[in-house]
Amino acid sequence: MKSEICPICQGSAFLDQRAHYELALDQAPTNYKMMRCAGCGLRWMTPYPNPEDYQTLYDNDYYEALQEGGLSYPEEKQELLPCYSRIANRFSAFGVTKGLLDVGCGTGEFLVAAKANGIQGNGVEPSAYAAEKAAEKGFHIVNGVLADLLPVSEPYSAVHCSHVLEHVPDADRFMDELKSVMALGAPLYIEVPRQFDGVLDVMHRIRGYRRGYSDYSIHHHYFFTPKAIKILLGAHGFEILSMTTYLPCRRAMRKRSVRMFALQSALWLADRLAGRGDVISVWARRRA
């Protein structure tokens, strides 16, 4: 892949010095560069992040240490339970009762929420530690990546893929694999961060806040925009049903306060006016 050409829309690209600065890539062990498409706005890191440079992120300690947002992994998953329940309810509304696949299932919290909503699901997870923890909850988990499931004997009737797409080395190949495991008409839920352009990033920029370099600086390969997601899914035969950049359920369990109300209001307004919340949440279905 040539770094000067966008891997999503094939538009021209340029070095994004601001993103490079905000991730403190000048301190990285490898000479990483941040590219940005002039067309769809996609950003991506080149070369593809070397796993050896962030290998500590997904060992056993990762699932017990503090995450980038200041919560431990179990605390973060506990906070997301309202979202998992809402997503599972939406799958139920599509008529899904079995055959759900959770791609990058972690320690299995979404599969638990799906089961509570009457949906039988399985998972695939690259971390051996997380896969084992998910399996202990009673689910069939493949310790590997999506390609390890191919070919499937029976296509899945629904797929949940949250905060996975930004990590993969090749988004086109990943979407081809995703399509290959899904039945025609099957619903798909994808969620990725809205990084650099979201209202929270703008607030940090105004305050002069800059994170120092850490493994988190390079654990994402892609940084999507709503436009880039639309192009990617459309090119691979998916019909987008809905898209938002703000999910109030992500902070529904936090203590109510004036500050929290202001934060939620800012995210809601940024989403409504410019699609600049803190995530990109997409419902789609395989149409071809």
N, C-alpha and C positions, 0 to 999 in steps of 0.2 A: 504494500500500500504506500503510495507516494504521499508524504506528509503535506504537500502543497495542494492536494485535491481532497475535497470532502468525501469521506467514505459513505455518507448517507445520500447526498444530492449531487455529488460530483461538481459542486461549485468551487470557486477559487477560495483559497484560505490564506491567512496571514498569521504571523506570530502574535500571540496575545500576551504582551508584556505585563499587563495589569494582573491577569490570572496567575502568571508565572511568579510575580511578586507576592501575591496574596497566599500562595501555597508555599512560599519560601523555598522554591525549587533551586535557588542558587546554593542552598546548603545540602542538596540531595547528593547521595554517593554516586549517582549516574547523571550524565548531562541530559536531563529531560527538558523537553520543550513543550509549551502549550500552544496548540494551533486553534484557530477559530475560523469557521466558514462564514464568508461574506453573504451567503445566500440564506441558509436555514438557521444559522447561529450556533450550530453544534460546536462544542469545544472537545478536543481530545488531546491526550498526552502521547508524545512520541519521543523515543521508541516506547513500545508497550512496556509498562512497568515491570521491572525484573522482580519476580517473586522473592528472590533472595534479599531484596532491599526492604521488604515488608513482611518477612516470614513470621515475625512474632505476633502479627495481628490475628492469626487464625489458629494458634495453638490453644492448648487447654486454658491458659491464663486469660485469653481474650474473652472467654465466656463468663469470667468472674471479675475481671478488672473493669475500671471505669471506661465508658465509651467516650466518643468525641463530645457528646452533649453533656457529659458530667454524671451520667447514670451508669450503674453496672448493667451488664447484659440482661440479667433477670429482671432488674428494675425497669429497664427500657421496654422489655417485652410485656411486663405487667401493665405499663402505661398504655401500651397499644392494644390491649384487650378489647376496648370498645370498638376500635377500628376493625379488628379481626371479626368481631361479632357482626358488624354491619356488612362487611364484605361477604361473610358466609351467608347472611340473610339474602343478599343480592343473588348469590349463586342459587340459593333455594328458589328464589323468584323465577329464575331461568328454568326451573324444573330439575336441577341437578340433585341426585340422591346418591350417586356412586360414580366411581371413575374419575375422581378429581386428583390432579397432580400438583403438588406444591414444589416448585423449582427453587432450590436454595432454601430448603425448609428449616434450616437452623436446628434448634432443639425441639421443634414440633409444636409450637404454641398455636399457629394458625390451624394446623390439622386438628388440634383439640377443639378449637372453636367451631370448625366445620362439623366435627363429629357431634357436638352439642346441638347443632342445627340439623341433624339427621343426614349428614353427607359423609359417605365413606371415601377416604382419601389415602394416598400414598405420597412419598416424598423422595427427592433426590438431593443429596447434600455433599459437597466436596470435603468438608471437615469430618475426619473420622470421629473426633470427639463429639461433635454436635449430632452426627448421624446416629451414634450409639445412644445419646440421650433421648433423641426423638424415638428411636426404636423401643426404648424402655417404656415409653408411653403407650405402646401397643400398636405401633404403625409399621408397615413394611417400608423400609427406607433403603435406597440404593446409595452406598457411599461412593460418589463419583460425580460426574457432570452429565448434562443433558444428553450428550452424544453417546454416553454409555448405555442409554435405554434403547437406542436404535439397533435394528428395526423393532417396532412394537408389534406384538401379536394382535392386540386390540387397541384401537386409538382411545385416548382419554376423552371424557365428555366435558371436561373443564380444566383450566390451568390457572393457578395462582403463581405470580412471579413478581415478588416485591423486593426492591432494592438488590437486584441481581444484574440487570442489563448494563448498568454502569461499570461493572467489573469485567465483563467478558472481553477477550482479545479481538473478536470479530463479530460485530453486531449483525451483519448480514448472514453469516453462517449460523449464528445462534437463532435468528428468526426462522431460517430454513429448518433447523432442527425442531424448533418449537412447533412449527406448522406440521411437520412430519409426524408428531406424536398426537396431534389433535384430530378429532372427528370434524367433519363438515358441520358448520353451524355452531360449534362448541364455543362457549363464552371464555374470554381471557381477561384476567385482571393483571395489569402491569403498573408498578409504581417505581419511580426513580426520584432522586433529589432534584430540586430546582436550584442549582448552585450557580453563584456569581451574579445572576440577574434578579434574584428574589429580593423582596423588600427587606428581609433580615440582613442580607449581604450589604444592601445599600446603607442600612442603619449602622452596621459595623464600619463601613467605609467612612461615613460621616464622622463617627467617633474616633477614627484613626486606629481602630483595632486591627491587629494583624496577628494571626497565629504563627508561632514559631514552627520550624520544620519538625515533622514527626512522621511515623509510618503512615498516618492518616493522610498526609500530603499526597501520597502516590498510590493509594489503594483503589482509586477510581481511574478508569481509562477514558470513559466518555462522560461528558457533561451536557445533558440534553436540554433542548428547548421544546416547547409544545409543537412548534413547526417541524422540527427534526423528527420527533416521535410520530407525527402524522405521516410524514413522508416515508419513514421506515416501515411502519405497519401497513400502509397502503401498498407499498412495493412488494410486500410479501403476502398479499391476499387477505388482509384483515380489514374489516369494516369497523371504524370507530363509532361507538355508541354514545359515549360521553367522555368528557375530559375536564378536570379541574386542577388548580394548583393550590388548593386550600382544603384541608380536611379538619374540621373542628374536633373530630373525635380523637385526633392525635394528642390533644392536651386536655381532654374532657375530665381526666382523673386528677388533674393538678388542683391545688388549693385555689379557691376563688379569691380574687383580689382585684384592686383597681388596675394594677400593673398587668395582670393576666387578661383582664377585659380589654385593656388598650392593645395588648399584643394580638389577641384574637381579632379585634376590630381592624387593626392595621393589615393583618393577613387577609381578612375577608375583603377589604376594600381594594387591596393590591391585586387580588385575584379577579375581582369583578371588573376593575378598570383596565388592567393590563396583563392579566395572566402571570403575575409575578409573586405568587405565594412561595411556599418553601418546599413543595413537592410537585410532581406531575403524576396525577392519578388517572388512569385510563381504563375504561371498559371497552372491550372490542369483541368481535367474534370472527371465527374463520369463515370466510365466504367462498374461497376457492382453493 
